[in-house]
Amino acid sequence: MKLIKFKTNINCEPCVRYLIPYMEDIDGIKYWDVLIDNPDKILEVEGDFLEEEVMAAIQKGGFTIEKIS
């Protein structure tokens, strides 16, 4: 299992809730959360998943995403 962090522009709780269906479509994710209080709006994703799928889901939802770890 891995923990990957991404920098995003997801900046509010309604935005996070909006992304739930997109993130639920990705196999292997055990946990995910957006640290909206962090200036970089960090998305943490834990599990066995393809990073490209996470990035595509966030972009499909209308947000920017960049891997940072």
VEXDREN-2710 file (C-alpha; in Angstrom, 1 decimal):
% VEXDREN-2710
k/r/px/py/pz
1/MET/0.0/0.0/0.0
2/LYS/1.2/3.5/-0.8
3/LEU/0.5/7.0/0.3
4/ILE/0.7/9.6/-2.5
5/LYS/0.3/13.4/-2.1
6/PHE/-0.9/15.8/-4.8
7/LYS/-1.1/19.6/-4.9
8/THR/-4.5/20.7/-6.1
9/ASN/-6.8/23.7/-6.2
10/ILE/-9.6/22.0/-4.3
11/ASN/-10.4/24.6/-1.7
12/CYS/-13.7/23.8/0.1
13/GLU/-15.7/21.0/1.6
14/PRO/-18.4/21.2/-1.1
15/CYS/-15.7/20.7/-3.7
16/VAL/-14.4/17.6/-1.8
17/ARG/-18.0/16.2/-1.6
18/TYR/-18.4/16.9/-5.4
19/LEU/-15.4/14.7/-6.1
20/ILE/-16.6/11.6/-4.1
21/PRO/-18.2/9.9/-7.1
22/TYR/-15.0/10.4/-9.2
23/MET/-12.8/9.0/-6.4
24/GLU/-15.1/6.1/-5.7
25/ASP/-14.7/4.9/-9.3
26/ILE/-11.0/4.2/-8.8
27/ASP/-10.1/0.7/-7.7
28/GLY/-7.7/0.2/-4.8
29/ILE/-8.2/3.5/-2.9
30/LYS/-8.5/2.8/0.8
31/TYR/-8.5/6.4/2.0
32/TRP/-8.4/9.9/0.5
33/ASP/-8.7/13.4/1.9
34/VAL/-8.0/16.9/0.9
35/LEU/-6.2/19.1/3.4
36/ILE/-8.1/22.3/2.5
37/ASP/-6.5/24.3/5.3
38/ASN/-3.1/23.7/3.7
39/PRO/-2.1/26.5/1.3
40/ASP/-1.2/23.8/-1.3
41/LYS/-4.6/22.1/-0.9
42/ILE/-3.0/18.7/-0.5
43/LEU/-4.9/15.6/-1.7
44/GLU/-3.7/12.5/0.2
45/VAL/-4.5/9.1/-1.4
46/GLU/-3.7/5.8/0.3
47/GLY/-4.0/2.3/-1.2
48/ASP/-3.1/0.3/-4.3
49/PHE/-4.1/2.5/-7.2
50/LEU/-2.8/4.0/-10.4
51/GLU/-1.7/7.6/-9.9
52/GLU/-2.8/8.4/-13.5
53/GLU/-6.3/7.4/-12.6
54/VAL/-6.4/9.7/-9.6
55/MET/-5.0/12.6/-11.7
56/ALA/-7.5/11.9/-14.5
57/ALA/-10.5/11.8/-12.0
58/ILE/-9.5/15.1/-10.4
59/GLN/-9.1/16.8/-13.8
60/LYS/-12.4/15.3/-15.0
61/GLY/-14.0/17.0/-11.9
62/GLY/-12.6/20.3/-13.1
63/PHE/-9.6/20.8/-10.8
64/THR/-5.9/21.0/-11.2
65/ILE/-3.6/18.3/-9.8
66/GLU/0.2/17.8/-9.5
67/LYS/2.0/15.0/-7.9
68/ILE/4.3/16.1/-5.0
69/SER/5.5/12.9/-3.5
END
